[in-house]
Amino acid sequence: MITRVALGDGVGAGFTGRAGGVSTAPYDSLNLGGAVGDDTAAVLANRRRAAAALGVDPARIVWMRQVHG
């Protein structure tokens, strides 16, 4: 699941769940994190899928690094 939130002219945010990606366990399936040990090609493919679902050029997205804890 991907939800888009408009924050103003040309600015938005998106929220995702884990379903719909290509990563394998233990990162399955829509892992967007590039610093957790997942295959880089899978993360990039997942990011392209998320961008397409949001209707945004992947090059325009700024990806955050979320820290749990």
N, C-alpha and C positions, 0 to 999 in steps of 0.2 A: 504494500500500500504506500502510495506517495501522495502527500498533500502539499499543495502550493499555497502560500500566503503572500499577498501583495502588501508591501510596506510603503510604497510611494512610487513616484515616476522612476522606472527602471531599476527598482530595488525590490527584492522579494526574498522569501525564505522557503525552504522545503523540509518536510519531515517524512521519513521513510520507516517502513517496517523491514523485516528480514526476507520476505518472500520475493521471488521473481528475479533472482540473480544467478550468477554462474559459479560462485565460489563453492568449494567442497568443504566437508567437515574438517575442522571444527568451526569454520568461518561461514558455513552455508547460511543463506544463499546470496543475499544482496549486501555483502560486506562492502562498505565504502571506505574503510580505514586503511590507509597505506602504511601504517606503522605498527601493525599487529602480527606480522608474520605471514599473511596471506600472499598468494602468488600475485605479483605486480600486474600481469596481464589480466587476471581475473578482476582485480580491483578496478583497473581502467575500463574493462568491459562493463562492469557494474555501474561505474560512474557515467558512462555513455548511455546506458539504459535509463538511469535516473534522470539525466538531462533530457533525454527524448520524451520521457513521461511528463516532465515539467514543461516541455516545449521551449527549452533554452539551449543555446549553443554551449557545449561543454567547456569551451575556452573562456566563457564569461562567468563560470561558477567559481567561487572561492570556497574551498573545502575546509572545514574546521577540524581540529584535532580535539575530540572530546575525551575528557579524563573522568572516569568513574571513581568516586571515592572521596 
